[in-house]
Amino acid sequence: MNILSKDAILAADDLPRETVIIPEWGGEVLVRTMSGTDRDAFEASLLEKDGRMENVRARLVALTLCDSQGDRLFDDSEIAALGRKSARALDRVFSVAQRLNGIGVDQVDAAKKG
């Protein structure tokens, strides 16, 4: 077994990205695996508004769309604007983001319940 050092763990490129074609937007986007901090923020955002999920697709898309360096394209203040984009386009990204991050209906429901 290979015992990893702190430096090896911190240096590991463990946020894989996937290119997704979005015809509605006229090109391709990169979708990444979330960091632990981003995953916590996503799950915490599901607990707002009296248990209702608001803009859940846009929230996950904002946390996972990235540039070629892996940096987020959208910050939290842009989630509402992103939510006004095509539901079909958002669903394309959302589906890939769910798969890359191991998020399904069961995980969303569990996060809502705390």
VOSEZA-895080 format. One record per residue: x, y, z of N, C-alpha, C, O in turn; residue number from 1; residue in one letter. Coordinates in steps of 0.2 Angstrom, whole numbers, plus 5000, padded with zeros to 4 digits. Layout:
<pts>
{n.x = X, n.y = Y, n.z = Z, ca.x = X, ca.y = Y, ca.z = Z, c.x = X, c.y = Y, c.z = Z, o.x = X, o.y = Y, o.z = Z, num = NUM, residu = a}
...
</pts>
This chain:
<pts>
{n.x = 5004, n.y = 4994, n.z = 5000, ca.x = 5000, ca.y = 5000, ca.z = 5000, c.x = 5004, c.y = 5006, c.z = 5000, o.x = 5010, o.y = 5006, o.z = 5003, num = 1, residu = m}
{n.x = 5002, n.y = 5011, n.z = 4996, ca.x = 5006, ca.y = 5017, ca.z = 4996, c.x = 5003, c.y = 5022, c.z = 5001, o.x = 4998, o.y = 5025, o.z = 5000, num = 2, residu = n}
{n.x = 5007, n.y = 5024, n.z = 5006, ca.x = 5005, ca.y = 5029, ca.z = 5011, c.x = 5006, c.y = 5036, c.z = 5009, o.x = 5012, o.y = 5037, o.z = 5007, num = 3, residu = i}
{n.x = 5001, n.y = 5040, n.z = 5008, ca.x = 5002, ca.y = 5047, ca.z = 5005, c.x = 5004, c.y = 5052, c.z = 5010, o.x = 5002, o.y = 5051, o.z = 5016, num = 4, residu = l}
{n.x = 5008, n.y = 5056, n.z = 5008, ca.x = 5010, ca.y = 5062, ca.z = 5013, c.x = 5005, c.y = 5067, c.z = 5012, o.x = 5001, o.y = 5067, o.z = 5007, num = 5, residu = s}
{n.x = 5005, n.y = 5072, n.z = 5017, ca.x = 5001, ca.y = 5078, ca.z = 5016, c.x = 5002, c.y = 5082, c.z = 5009, o.x = 4998, o.y = 5084, o.z = 5006, num = 6, residu = k}
{n.x = 5009, n.y = 5083, n.z = 5008, ca.x = 5010, ca.y = 5086, ca.z = 5001, c.x = 5008, c.y = 5082, c.z = 4995, o.x = 5005, o.y = 5085, o.z = 4991, num = 7, residu = d}
{n.x = 5008, n.y = 5076, n.z = 4995, ca.x = 5005, ca.y = 5072, ca.z = 4990, c.x = 4998, c.y = 5072, c.z = 4989, o.x = 4995, o.y = 5073, o.z = 4984, num = 8, residu = a}
{n.x = 4994, n.y = 5073, n.z = 4995, ca.x = 4987, ca.y = 5073, ca.z = 4995, c.x = 4985, c.y = 5080, c.z = 4992, o.x = 4981, o.y = 5081, o.z = 4988, num = 9, residu = i}
{n.x = 4989, n.y = 5085, n.z = 4995, ca.x = 4987, ca.y = 5092, ca.z = 4992, c.x = 4989, c.y = 5093, c.z = 4985, o.x = 4986, o.y = 5098, o.z = 4982, num = 10, residu = l}
{n.x = 4994, n.y = 5090, n.z = 4983, ca.x = 4996, ca.y = 5091, ca.z = 4976, c.x = 4992, c.y = 5087, c.z = 4971, o.x = 4992, o.y = 5088, o.z = 4965, num = 11, residu = a}
{n.x = 4988, n.y = 5082, n.z = 4973, ca.x = 4984, ca.y = 5077, ca.z = 4969, c.x = 4979, c.y = 5081, c.z = 4965, o.x = 4975, o.y = 5085, o.z = 4967, num = 12, residu = a}
{n.x = 4979, n.y = 5080, n.z = 4958, ca.x = 4974, ca.y = 5083, ca.z = 4954, c.x = 4968, c.y = 5078, c.z = 4954, o.x = 4967, o.y = 5074, o.z = 4950, num = 13, residu = d}
{n.x = 4963, n.y = 5080, n.z = 4959, ca.x = 4958, ca.y = 5075, ca.z = 4960, c.x = 4951, c.y = 5078, c.z = 4959, o.x = 4946, o.y = 5076, o.z = 4961, num = 14, residu = d}
{n.x = 4951, n.y = 5083, n.z = 4954, ca.x = 4945, ca.y = 5087, ca.z = 4952, c.x = 4944, c.y = 5086, c.z = 4944, o.x = 4945, o.y = 5091, o.z = 4941, num = 15, residu = l}
{n.x = 4943, n.y = 5080, n.z = 4942, ca.x = 4942, ca.y = 5079, ca.z = 4935, c.x = 4937, c.y = 5083, c.z = 4932, o.x = 4932, o.y = 5085, o.z = 4935, num = 16, residu = p}
{n.x = 4938, n.y = 5085, n.z = 4925, ca.x = 4933, ca.y = 5089, ca.z = 4921, c.x = 4931, c.y = 5085, c.z = 4915, o.x = 4935, o.y = 5080, o.z = 4913, num = 17, residu = r}
{n.x = 4925, n.y = 5087, n.z = 4913, ca.x = 4923, ca.y = 5083, ca.z = 4907, c.x = 4920, c.y = 5089, c.z = 4902, o.x = 4916, o.y = 5093, o.z = 4905, num = 18, residu = e}
{n.x = 4921, n.y = 5088, n.z = 4896, ca.x = 4918, ca.y = 5093, ca.z = 4891, c.x = 4911, c.y = 5091, c.z = 4889, o.x = 4910, o.y = 5085, o.z = 4888, num = 19, residu = t}
{n.x = 4907, n.y = 5095, n.z = 4889, ca.x = 4900, ca.y = 5094, ca.z = 4887, c.x = 4898, c.y = 5099, c.z = 4881, o.x = 4899, o.y = 5105, o.z = 4882, num = 20, residu = v}
{n.x = 4895, n.y = 5096, n.z = 4876, ca.x = 4892, ca.y = 5100, ca.z = 4871, c.x = 4885, c.y = 5103, c.z = 4873, o.x = 4881, o.y = 5099, o.z = 4875, num = 21, residu = i}
{n.x = 4884, n.y = 5110, n.z = 4872, ca.x = 4878, ca.y = 5113, ca.z = 4874, c.x = 4876, c.y = 5116, c.z = 4868, o.x = 4877, o.y = 5122, o.z = 4867, num = 22, residu = i}
{n.x = 4872, n.y = 5113, n.z = 4863, ca.x = 4870, ca.y = 5116, ca.z = 4857, c.x = 4866, c.y = 5123, c.z = 4858, o.x = 4866, o.y = 5127, o.z = 4854, num = 23, residu = p}
{n.x = 4862, n.y = 5123, n.z = 4864, ca.x = 4858, ca.y = 5129, ca.z = 4865, c.x = 4862, c.y = 5135, c.z = 4866, o.x = 4860, o.y = 5141, o.z = 4865, num = 24, residu = e}
{n.x = 4868, n.y = 5134, n.z = 4868, ca.x = 4873, ca.y = 5140, ca.z = 4870, c.x = 4878, c.y = 5140, c.z = 4864, o.x = 4882, o.y = 5145, o.z = 4864, num = 25, residu = w}
{n.x = 4878, n.y = 5136, n.z = 4859, ca.x = 4882, ca.y = 5136, ca.z = 4853, c.x = 4890, c.y = 5134, c.z = 4855, o.x = 4894, o.y = 5137, o.z = 4851, num = 26, residu = g}
{n.x = 4891, n.y = 5130, n.z = 4859, ca.x = 4898, ca.y = 5127, ca.z = 4860, c.x = 4898, c.y = 5122, c.z = 4866, o.x = 4894, o.y = 5118, o.z = 4867, num = 27, residu = g}
{n.x = 4904, n.y = 5122, n.z = 4869, ca.x = 4906, ca.y = 5117, ca.z = 4874, c.x = 4907, c.y = 5120, c.z = 4880, o.x = 4910, o.y = 5126, o.z = 4880, num = 28, residu = e}
{n.x = 4906, n.y = 5117, n.z = 4886, ca.x = 4908, ca.y = 5119, ca.z = 4892, c.x = 4912, c.y = 5114, c.z = 4896, o.x = 4912, o.y = 5108, o.z = 4894, num = 29, residu = v}
{n.x = 4916, n.y = 5116, n.z = 4901, ca.x = 4919, ca.y = 5111, ca.z = 4905, c.x = 4915, c.y = 5110, c.z = 4912, o.x = 4914, o.y = 5115, o.z = 4915, num = 30, residu = l}
{n.x = 4914, n.y = 5104, n.z = 4914, ca.x = 4911, ca.y = 5103, ca.z = 4920, c.x = 4916, c.y = 5099, c.z = 4924, o.x = 4919, o.y = 5094, o.z = 4922, num = 31, residu = v}
{n.x = 4916, n.y = 5101, n.z = 4931, ca.x = 4921, ca.y = 5098, ca.z = 4935, c.x = 4918, c.y = 5095, c.z = 4941, o.x = 4912, o.y = 5096, o.z = 4943, num = 32, residu = r}
{n.x = 4922, n.y = 5091, n.z = 4944, ca.x = 4920, ca.y = 5088, ca.z = 4951, c.x = 4921, c.y = 5094, c.z = 4956, o.x = 4926, o.y = 5098, o.z = 4955, num = 33, residu = t}
{n.x = 4916, n.y = 5094, n.z = 4961, ca.x = 4917, ca.y = 5099, ca.z = 4966, c.x = 4922, c.y = 5098, c.z = 4971, o.x = 4924, o.y = 5092, o.z = 4972, num = 34, residu = m}
{n.x = 4924, n.y = 5103, n.z = 4974, ca.x = 4929, ca.y = 5102, ca.z = 4980, c.x = 4924, c.y = 5101, c.z = 4986, o.x = 4918, o.y = 5101, o.z = 4985, num = 35, residu = s}
{n.x = 4927, n.y = 5099, n.z = 4991, ca.x = 4923, ca.y = 5097, ca.z = 4997, c.x = 4920, c.y = 5104, c.z = 4999, o.x = 4914, o.y = 5103, o.z = 5002, num = 36, residu = g}
{n.x = 4923, n.y = 5109, n.z = 4999, ca.x = 4920, ca.y = 5116, ca.z = 5001, c.x = 4914, c.y = 5117, c.z = 4997, o.x = 4908, o.y = 5119, o.z = 4999, num = 37, residu = t}
{n.x = 4914, n.y = 5116, n.z = 4990, ca.x = 4909, ca.y = 5117, ca.z = 4986, c.x = 4903, c.y = 5113, c.z = 4987, o.x = 4897, o.y = 5115, o.z = 4987, num = 38, residu = d}
{n.x = 4905, n.y = 5106, n.z = 4988, ca.x = 4899, ca.y = 5101, ca.z = 4990, c.x = 4896, c.y = 5103, c.z = 4996, o.x = 4889, o.y = 5103, o.z = 4996, num = 39, residu = r}
{n.x = 4899, n.y = 5105, n.z = 5001, ca.x = 4896, ca.y = 5108, ca.z = 5007, c.x = 4891, c.y = 5114, c.z = 5006, o.x = 4886, o.y = 5114, o.z = 5008, num = 40, residu = d}
{n.x = 4894, n.y = 5118, n.z = 5002, ca.x = 4890, ca.y = 5124, ca.z = 5000, c.x = 4883, c.y = 5122, c.z = 4996, o.x = 4878, o.y = 5125, o.z = 4998, num = 41, residu = a}
{n.x = 4884, n.y = 5117, n.z = 4992, ca.x = 4878, ca.y = 5115, ca.z = 4988, c.x = 4873, c.y = 5112, c.z = 4992, o.x = 4867, o.y = 5113, o.z = 4992, num = 42, residu = f}
{n.x = 4876, n.y = 5107, n.z = 4997, ca.x = 4871, ca.y = 5104, ca.z = 5001, c.x = 4868, c.y = 5109, c.z = 5006, o.x = 4862, o.y = 5108, o.z = 5008, num = 43, residu = e}
{n.x = 4871, n.y = 5114, n.z = 5009, ca.x = 4868, ca.y = 5119, ca.z = 5013, c.x = 4863, c.y = 5123, c.z = 5010, o.x = 4858, o.y = 5125, o.z = 5013, num = 44, residu = a}
{n.x = 4864, n.y = 5124, n.z = 5003, ca.x = 4860, ca.y = 5128, ca.z = 4999, c.x = 4853, c.y = 5125, c.z = 4998, o.x = 4848, o.y = 5128, o.z = 4997, num = 45, residu = s}
{n.x = 4853, n.y = 5118, n.z = 4999, ca.x = 4847, ca.y = 5114, ca.z = 4998, c.x = 4842, c.y = 5115, c.z = 5004, o.x = 4836, o.y = 5113, o.z = 5004, num = 46, residu = l}
{n.x = 4845, n.y = 5118, n.z = 5010, ca.x = 4841, ca.y = 5118, ca.z = 5016, c.x = 4837, c.y = 5125, c.z = 5017, o.x = 4834, o.y = 5126, o.z = 5022, num = 47, residu = l}
{n.x = 4838, n.y = 5129, n.z = 5012, ca.x = 4835, ca.y = 5136, ca.z = 5012, c.x = 4828, c.y = 5136, c.z = 5010, o.x = 4825, o.y = 5131, o.z = 5008, num = 48, residu = e}
{n.x = 4824, n.y = 5141, n.z = 5012, ca.x = 4818, ca.y = 5142, ca.z = 5009, c.x = 4813, c.y = 5137, c.z = 5012, o.x = 4809, o.y = 5134, o.z = 5008, num = 49, residu = k}
{n.x = 4813, n.y = 5136, n.z = 5018, ca.x = 4808, ca.y = 5131, ca.z = 5021, c.x = 4808, c.y = 5124, c.z = 5018, o.x = 4802, o.y = 5121, o.z = 5017, num = 50, residu = d}
{n.x = 4814, n.y = 5121, n.z = 5016, ca.x = 4814, ca.y = 5115, ca.z = 5014, c.x = 4813, c.y = 5114, c.z = 5006, o.x = 4813, o.y = 5109, o.z = 5003, num = 51, residu = g}
{n.x = 4811, n.y = 5120, n.z = 5003, ca.x = 4810, ca.y = 5120, ca.z = 4996, c.x = 4817, c.y = 5120, c.z = 4992, o.x = 4821, o.y = 5124, o.z = 4994, num = 52, residu = r}
{n.x = 4818, n.y = 5117, n.z = 4987, ca.x = 4824, ca.y = 5117, ca.z = 4983, c.x = 4822, c.y = 5123, c.z = 4978, o.x = 4818, o.y = 5122, o.z = 4974, num = 53, residu = m}
{n.x = 4826, n.y = 5128, n.z = 4978, ca.x = 4826, ca.y = 5134, ca.z = 4973, c.x = 4832, c.y = 5134, c.z = 4969, o.x = 4837, o.y = 5135, o.z = 4971, num = 54, residu = e}
{n.x = 4831, n.y = 5134, n.z = 4963, ca.x = 4836, ca.y = 5135, ca.z = 4958, c.x = 4842, c.y = 5130, c.z = 4959, o.x = 4847, o.y = 5131, o.z = 4958, num = 55, residu = n}
{n.x = 4840, n.y = 5124, n.z = 4960, ca.x = 4844, ca.y = 5118, ca.z = 4962, c.x = 4849, c.y = 5117, c.z = 4956, o.x = 4855, o.y = 5116, o.z = 4956, num = 56, residu = v}
{n.x = 4846, n.y = 5117, n.z = 4950, ca.x = 4850, ca.y = 5116, ca.z = 4944, c.x = 4855, c.y = 5121, c.z = 4943, o.x = 4861, o.y = 5120, o.z = 4942, num = 57, residu = r}
{n.x = 4853, n.y = 5127, n.z = 4943, ca.x = 4858, ca.y = 5133, ca.z = 4942, c.x = 4863, c.y = 5133, c.z = 4948, o.x = 4869, o.y = 5135, o.z = 4947, num = 58, residu = a}
{n.x = 4861, n.y = 5131, n.z = 4954, ca.x = 4866, ca.y = 5131, ca.z = 4959, c.x = 4872, c.y = 5126, c.z = 4958, o.x = 4878, o.y = 5127, o.z = 4959, num = 59, residu = r}
{n.x = 4870, n.y = 5120, n.z = 4956, ca.x = 4875, ca.y = 5115, ca.z = 4954, c.x = 4879, c.y = 5116, c.z = 4948, o.x = 4885, o.y = 5115, o.z = 4948, num = 60, residu = l}
{n.x = 4876, n.y = 5119, n.z = 4943, ca.x = 4879, ca.y = 5121, ca.z = 4937, c.x = 4884, c.y = 5127, c.z = 4939, o.x = 4890, o.y = 5126, o.z = 4936, num = 61, residu = v}
{n.x = 4882, n.y = 5132, n.z = 4943, ca.x = 4887, ca.y = 5137, ca.z = 4945, c.x = 4893, c.y = 5134, c.z = 4948, o.x = 4899, o.y = 5137, o.z = 4948, num = 62, residu = a}
{n.x = 4892, n.y = 5129, n.z = 4952, ca.x = 4898, ca.y = 5126, ca.z = 4956, c.x = 4902, c.y = 5122, c.z = 4952, o.x = 4908, o.y = 5120, o.z = 4954, num = 63, residu = l}
{n.x = 4900, n.y = 5120, n.z = 4946, ca.x = 4904, ca.y = 5115, ca.z = 4942, c.x = 4906, c.y = 5117, c.z = 4936, o.x = 4911, o.y = 5114, o.z = 4933, num = 64, residu = t}
{n.x = 4903, n.y = 5122, n.z = 4933, ca.x = 4906, ca.y = 5125, ca.z = 4926, c.x = 4912, c.y = 5128, c.z = 4928, o.x = 4913, o.y = 5132, o.z = 4933, num = 65, residu = l}
{n.x = 4917, n.y = 5127, n.z = 4924, ca.x = 4924, ca.y = 5129, ca.z = 4925, c.x = 4928, c.y = 5131, c.z = 4919, o.x = 4926, o.y = 5129, o.z = 4913, num = 66, residu = c}
{n.x = 4933, n.y = 5135, n.z = 4920, ca.x = 4938, ca.y = 5136, ca.z = 4914, c.x = 4943, c.y = 5131, c.z = 4913, o.x = 4943, o.y = 5126, o.z = 4917, num = 67, residu = d}
{n.x = 4947, n.y = 5132, n.z = 4909, ca.x = 4952, ca.y = 5126, ca.z = 4907, c.x = 4957, c.y = 5125, c.z = 4913, o.x = 4961, o.y = 5120, o.z = 4914, num = 68, residu = s}
{n.x = 4957, n.y = 5130, n.z = 4918, ca.x = 4962, ca.y = 5129, ca.z = 4924, c.x = 4958, c.y = 5126, c.z = 4930, o.x = 4961, o.y = 5124, o.z = 4935, num = 69, residu = q}
{n.x = 4951, n.y = 5125, n.z = 4929, ca.x = 4947, ca.y = 5122, ca.z = 4934, c.x = 4944, c.y = 5127, c.z = 4939, o.x = 4941, o.y = 5125, o.z = 4944, num = 70, residu = g}
{n.x = 4944, n.y = 5133, n.z = 4937, ca.x = 4941, ca.y = 5139, ca.z = 4941, c.x = 4934, c.y = 5140, c.z = 4939, o.x = 4933, o.y = 5140, o.z = 4933, num = 71, residu = d}
{n.x = 4930, n.y = 5141, n.z = 4944, ca.x = 4923, ca.y = 5142, ca.z = 4943, c.x = 4922, c.y = 5148, c.z = 4938, o.x = 4925, o.y = 5153, o.z = 4938, num = 72, residu = r}
{n.x = 4917, n.y = 5147, n.z = 4933, ca.x = 4915, ca.y = 5152, ca.z = 4929, c.x = 4910, c.y = 5157, c.z = 4932, o.x = 4910, o.y = 5163, o.z = 4931, num = 73, residu = l}
{n.x = 4906, n.y = 5154, n.z = 4936, ca.x = 4900, ca.y = 5158, ca.z = 4939, c.x = 4901, c.y = 5159, c.z = 4947, o.x = 4903, o.y = 5153, o.z = 4950, num = 74, residu = f}
{n.x = 4900, n.y = 5164, n.z = 4950, ca.x = 4900, ca.y = 5165, ca.z = 4957, c.x = 4893, c.y = 5164, c.z = 4960, o.x = 4888, o.y = 5165, o.z = 4956, num = 75, residu = d}
{n.x = 4892, n.y = 5164, n.z = 4966, ca.x = 4886, ca.y = 5163, ca.z = 4969, c.x = 4881, c.y = 5169, c.z = 4967, o.x = 4875, o.y = 5168, o.z = 4967, num = 76, residu = d}
{n.x = 4884, n.y = 5175, n.z = 4966, ca.x = 4879, ca.y = 5181, ca.z = 4965, c.x = 4876, c.y = 5180, c.z = 4958, o.x = 4872, o.y = 5184, o.z = 4956, num = 77, residu = s}
{n.x = 4879, n.y = 5175, n.z = 4954, ca.x = 4876, ca.y = 5175, ca.z = 4947, c.x = 4871, c.y = 5169, c.z = 4946, o.x = 4869, o.y = 5167, o.z = 4940, num = 78, residu = e}
{n.x = 4870, n.y = 5165, n.z = 4951, ca.x = 4865, ca.y = 5159, ca.z = 4951, c.x = 4859, c.y = 5161, c.z = 4948, o.x = 4856, o.y = 5157, o.z = 4944, num = 79, residu = i}
{n.x = 4856, n.y = 5166, n.z = 4950, ca.x = 4849, ca.y = 5168, ca.z = 4948, c.x = 4849, c.y = 5170, c.z = 4941, o.x = 4844, o.y = 5167, o.z = 4937, num = 80, residu = a}
{n.x = 4854, n.y = 5173, n.z = 4938, ca.x = 4855, ca.y = 5174, ca.z = 4931, c.x = 4856, c.y = 5168, c.z = 4927, o.x = 4852, o.y = 5167, o.z = 4922, num = 81, residu = a}
{n.x = 4860, n.y = 5163, n.z = 4930, ca.x = 4861, ca.y = 5157, ca.z = 4926, c.x = 4854, c.y = 5153, c.z = 4926, o.x = 4853, o.y = 5149, o.z = 4921, num = 82, residu = l}
{n.x = 4850, n.y = 5154, n.z = 4932, ca.x = 4844, ca.y = 5150, ca.z = 4932, c.x = 4839, c.y = 5152, c.z = 4927, o.x = 4834, o.y = 5149, o.z = 4925, num = 83, residu = g}
{n.x = 4840, n.y = 5158, n.z = 4924, ca.x = 4835, ca.y = 5161, ca.z = 4919, c.x = 4837, c.y = 5158, c.z = 4912, o.x = 4834, o.y = 5160, o.z = 4907, num = 84, residu = r}
{n.x = 4843, n.y = 5154, n.z = 4911, ca.x = 4845, ca.y = 5151, ca.z = 4905, c.x = 4840, c.y = 5145, c.z = 4903, o.x = 4836, o.y = 5143, o.z = 4907, num = 85, residu = k}
{n.x = 4841, n.y = 5142, n.z = 4897, ca.x = 4837, ca.y = 5137, ca.z = 4895, c.x = 4837, c.y = 5131, c.z = 4900, o.x = 4843, o.y = 5129, o.z = 4902, num = 86, residu = s}
{n.x = 4832, n.y = 5128, n.z = 4902, ca.x = 4831, ca.y = 5123, ca.z = 4906, c.x = 4834, c.y = 5117, c.z = 4903, o.x = 4838, o.y = 5113, o.z = 4906, num = 87, residu = a}
{n.x = 4834, n.y = 5116, n.z = 4896, ca.x = 4837, ca.y = 5110, ca.z = 4893, c.x = 4844, c.y = 5111, c.z = 4893, o.x = 4848, o.y = 5106, o.z = 4894, num = 88, residu = r}
{n.x = 4847, n.y = 5117, n.z = 4892, ca.x = 4854, ca.y = 5117, ca.z = 4893, c.x = 4857, c.y = 5116, c.z = 4900, o.x = 4862, o.y = 5113, o.z = 4901, num = 89, residu = a}
{n.x = 4853, n.y = 5119, n.z = 4905, ca.x = 4855, ca.y = 5118, ca.z = 4912, c.x = 4855, c.y = 5110, c.z = 4913, o.x = 4859, o.y = 5108, o.z = 4917, num = 90, residu = l}
{n.x = 4850, n.y = 5107, n.z = 4911, ca.x = 4849, ca.y = 5100, ca.z = 4912, c.x = 4855, c.y = 5096, c.z = 4909, o.x = 4857, o.y = 5091, o.z = 4912, num = 91, residu = d}
{n.x = 4857, n.y = 5098, n.z = 4903, ca.x = 4863, ca.y = 5094, ca.z = 4901, c.x = 4869, c.y = 5095, c.z = 4905, o.x = 4872, o.y = 5090, o.z = 4907, num = 92, residu = r}
{n.x = 4870, n.y = 5101, n.z = 4908, ca.x = 4876, ca.y = 5102, ca.z = 4912, c.x = 4875, c.y = 5098, c.z = 4919, o.x = 4879, o.y = 5095, o.z = 4922, num = 93, residu = v}
{n.x = 4869, n.y = 5099, n.z = 4922, ca.x = 4866, ca.y = 5096, ca.z = 4928, c.x = 4867, c.y = 5089, c.z = 4928, o.x = 4870, o.y = 5086, o.z = 4933, num = 94, residu = f}
{n.x = 4865, n.y = 5085, n.z = 4923, ca.x = 4866, ca.y = 5078, ca.z = 4923, c.x = 4873, c.y = 5076, c.z = 4923, o.x = 4875, o.y = 5071, o.z = 4927, num = 95, residu = s}
{n.x = 4878, n.y = 5079, n.z = 4920, ca.x = 4885, ca.y = 5077, ca.z = 4920, c.x = 4888, c.y = 5079, c.z = 4927, o.x = 4891, o.y = 5075, o.z = 4930, num = 96, residu = v}
{n.x = 4886, n.y = 5085, n.z = 4930, ca.x = 4888, ca.y = 5087, ca.z = 4936, c.x = 4886, c.y = 5082, c.z = 4941, o.x = 4890, o.y = 5080, o.z = 4946, num = 97, residu = a}
{n.x = 4880, n.y = 5079, n.z = 4941, ca.x = 4877, ca.y = 5074, ca.z = 4946, c.x = 4881, c.y = 5068, c.z = 4945, o.x = 4883, o.y = 5065, o.z = 4950, num = 98, residu = q}
{n.x = 4883, n.y = 5066, n.z = 4939, ca.x = 4887, ca.y = 5060, ca.z = 4938, c.x = 4894, c.y = 5060, c.z = 4941, o.x = 4896, o.y = 5056, o.z = 4945, num = 99, residu = r}
{n.x = 4897, n.y = 5066, n.z = 4939, ca.x = 4904, ca.y = 5067, ca.z = 4941, c.x = 4905, c.y = 5068, c.z = 4949, o.x = 4910, o.y = 5066, o.z = 4952, num = 100, residu = l}
{n.x = 4899, n.y = 5070, n.z = 4952, ca.x = 4900, ca.y = 5072, ca.z = 4959, c.x = 4896, c.y = 5067, c.z = 4963, o.x = 4895, o.y = 5067, o.z = 4970, num = 101, residu = n}
{n.x = 4893, n.y = 5061, n.z = 4960, ca.x = 4889, ca.y = 5056, ca.z = 4964, c.x = 4883, c.y = 5059, c.z = 4968, o.x = 4882, o.y = 5057, o.z = 4973, num = 102, residu = g}
{n.x = 4880, n.y = 5063, n.z = 4964, ca.x = 4874, ca.y = 5067, ca.z = 4967, c.x = 4868, c.y = 5064, c.z = 4963, o.x = 4867, o.y = 5064, o.z = 4957, num = 103, residu = i}
{n.x = 4863, n.y = 5061, n.z = 4967, ca.x = 4857, ca.y = 5058, ca.z = 4964, c.x = 4851, c.y = 5061, c.z = 4968, o.x = 4852, o.y = 5064, o.z = 4973, num = 104, residu = g}
{n.x = 4845, n.y = 5058, n.z = 4967, ca.x = 4839, ca.y = 5060, ca.z = 4971, c.x = 4840, c.y = 5058, c.z = 4978, o.x = 4838, o.y = 5062, o.z = 4982, num = 105, residu = v}
{n.x = 4843, n.y = 5053, n.z = 4979, ca.x = 4844, ca.y = 5050, ca.z = 4986, c.x = 4849, c.y = 5055, c.z = 4990, o.x = 4847, o.y = 5057, o.z = 4996, num = 106, residu = d}
{n.x = 4854, n.y = 5057, n.z = 4987, ca.x = 4859, ca.y = 5062, ca.z = 4990, c.x = 4856, c.y = 5069, c.z = 4991, o.x = 4857, o.y = 5072, o.z = 4997, num = 107, residu = q}
{n.x = 4852, n.y = 5071, n.z = 4987, ca.x = 4848, ca.y = 5078, ca.z = 4987, c.x = 4843, c.y = 5077, c.z = 4993, o.x = 4843, o.y = 5082, o.z = 4997, num = 108, residu = v}
{n.x = 4839, n.y = 5072, n.z = 4993, ca.x = 4834, ca.y = 5071, ca.z = 4999, c.x = 4838, c.y = 5071, c.z = 5005, o.x = 4835, o.y = 5074, o.z = 5010, num = 109, residu = d}
{n.x = 4843, n.y = 5067, n.z = 5006, ca.x = 4847, ca.y = 5067, ca.z = 5012, c.x = 4850, c.y = 5073, c.z = 5014, o.x = 4849, o.y = 5075, o.z = 5020, num = 110, residu = a}
{n.x = 4852, n.y = 5077, n.z = 5010, ca.x = 4855, ca.y = 5084, ca.z = 5011, c.x = 4849, c.y = 5088, c.z = 5014, o.x = 4850, o.y = 5092, o.z = 5019, num = 111, residu = a}
{n.x = 4843, n.y = 5088, n.z = 5011, ca.x = 4838, ca.y = 5092, ca.z = 5013, c.x = 4836, c.y = 5090, c.z = 5020, o.x = 4834, o.y = 5095, o.z = 5024, num = 112, residu = k}
{n.x = 4836, n.y = 5084, n.z = 5022, ca.x = 4834, ca.y = 5082, ca.z = 5029, c.x = 4839, c.y = 5083, c.z = 5034, o.x = 4838, o.y = 5083, o.z = 5040, num = 113, residu = k}
{n.x = 4845, n.y = 5085, n.z = 5032, ca.x = 4851, ca.y = 5087, ca.z = 5036, c.x = 4854, c.y = 5081, c.z = 5039, o.x = 4858, o.y = 5081, o.z = 5043, num = 114, residu = g}
</pts>
